[in-house]
Amino acid sequence: MTALVQTAPARRRSKAATASGRQRSFVASCVIYLCVLVFAIWILLPVWYLVVSSLITPSQLGVKPFPMVPSSITFDNYLSVLTGSTNLKGFGTTDMGSRLLPAIGQSFFVSSVLVILNLFIAGLAAYGLSRYPFRGSRLFELSIIISRVIPAIAIIGPFFVAFRVTGILNTPWALIISYNVFTLPLAIMILKNYFDQLPREIEEAAKIDGASRLQTLWIIVVPLARPGLVAAGVLIFLEAWSEFFYSLVLTNQLTVPPLLAGFQSVQQFNWNALAAATVMSMIPPVVLVIIFQRHVVGALTAGAVK
C-alpha cells in the first residue's frame, strides 16, 4: 500500500509530462503547417497572377484592385502568341510571338542533348570517383564543387571568341558546349553521392561470376542507379532550360529566357502576351518535375543519413 501511495505522484507527473509533450507537439505541428502555407502562398501567388494575366484582356489588366479571380476569361493572348500576331492596339506591337514556338523547340533540343551528354560523361566520372579513389581524389572533388561558384561573366569572353572563330556562334551547339560549365559539375556531385550509397557487394558478386567491369557497370550498376540518373537528368534539364546569360550573349534570343525578355523594350510592352508566352514556356519543366519529383527528392537526400 505504501508503494502504491509513493508511486501515485510519479504517475501524475508522468501523465502531466505526456499531456504537455502532446500539446507542444500539436503547437509545433501547427507552426510548421502555417510556415508551409505561407511559403506556398509566397511561391504560388506570382504564378497565379501570371496565369490570370494571360487569361484576361488589357483593359481588365488595368483594373484596381487586380481581379485574382477574373469574371471572364479569353484565350486570345495564347492564340496571338501561337499565331505570331501579338499586336494589341494601344499596348505596343511585337513580333516576338512568332519566334516563341521555335525558341521552345530549341530550348528542348539543347536541354535534351545536354542531359544525354552529361549523364554519360558525369556517370563515368562519378562512378570512377566512387569506386576508384586515388591520391588527390578528394581535392579533385572539391575543385568540381568550387567550379560551380565561378561567375559566368568571367568565362563568357573566351567562349564568345572561340565560338566566333569556329563558326558556331548563334547555334544550339554553342549553348550545349558552354552549358557544361555549370551542369557537368552538378551531375558529377549528384551521381557521386548516389553511387556511394550503392552496395559494392553486388558488384563483387558479379565479378566473381565472371562479369567484366563494363558488364557490371551496364547490367548491375546502371539499373540500380536509375533514380539518381533520372534526378540528375531532370536538374540538368531545368538548369539548361532556364539559363539566360549565356544564351543572351552567345545567341540571338535562340532559346526561351532571352526571348521572353525581348517582349519588353523601351518603345513597346505587351504584358498579356508576355504572360501567355511565359505560361507556355513553363509547361515542359513543370510537367517534367511532376513526373519525376520522387526520383529528384530521393537522389538529393541520398546520403543525408548514414
Secondary structure, 3 states (H helix, E strand, C coil): CHHHHHHHHHHHHHHHHHHHHHHHHHHHHHHHHHHHHHHHHHHHHHHHHHHHHHCCCHHHHCCCCCCCCCCCCCCHHHHHHHHCCCCCCCCCCCCHHHHHHHHHHHHHHHHHHHHHHHHHHHHHHHHHHHHCCCCCHHHHHHHHHHHHHCCHHHCHHHHHHHHHHHCCCCCHHHHHHHHHHHHHHHHHHHHHHHHHHCCHHHHHHHHHCCCCHHHHHHHHHHHHCHHHHHHHHHHHHHHHHHCCHHHHHHCCCCCHHHHHHCCECCCCECHHHHHHHHHHHHHHHHHHHHHHHHHHHHHHCCCCCC
